């Protein structure tokens, strides 16, 4: 499975800023992996817990289906288990 790496810079406006990811995929599938949040004052320190979803779940994340979509989602621990249909 190939991928495209996307990088975005975001400057928080407070110590408790919320970052949201919103996706729509009408055909096929997509994956989100290795999200990184770092402090400007300590750039080598990763702020997020479970930033690569290696626990196989949403530990330290909040899943939201605001539009009551009928699609499905899952968290898997390895890209070798991914299938799109």
Secondary structure as the mmCIF struct_conf table of DSSP 4:
data_model
#
loop_
_struct_conf.conf_type_id
_struct_conf.id
_struct_conf.beg_label_comp_id
_struct_conf.beg_label_asym_id
_struct_conf.beg_label_seq_id
_struct_conf.end_label_comp_id
_struct_conf.end_label_asym_id
_struct_conf.end_label_seq_id
BEND BEND1 UNK A 13 UNK A 14
TURN_TY1_P TURN_TY1_P1 UNK A 15 UNK A 16
BEND BEND2 UNK A 26 UNK A 28
STRN STRN1 UNK A 38 UNK A 38
BEND BEND3 UNK A 40 UNK A 40
TURN_TY1_P TURN_TY1_P2 UNK A 41 UNK A 44
BEND BEND4 UNK A 45 UNK A 45
STRN STRN2 UNK A 46 UNK A 46
BEND BEND5 UNK A 49 UNK A 50
TURN_TY1_P TURN_TY1_P3 UNK A 51 UNK A 52
TURN_TY1_P TURN_TY1_P4 UNK A 54 UNK A 55
BEND BEND6 UNK A 56 UNK A 57
TURN_TY1_P TURN_TY1_P5 UNK A 59 UNK A 60
TURN_TY1_P TURN_TY1_P6 UNK A 66 UNK A 67
BEND BEND7 UNK A 70 UNK A 70
BEND BEND8 UNK A 77 UNK A 77
HELX_RH_3T_P HELX_RH_3T_P1 UNK A 79 UNK A 81
#
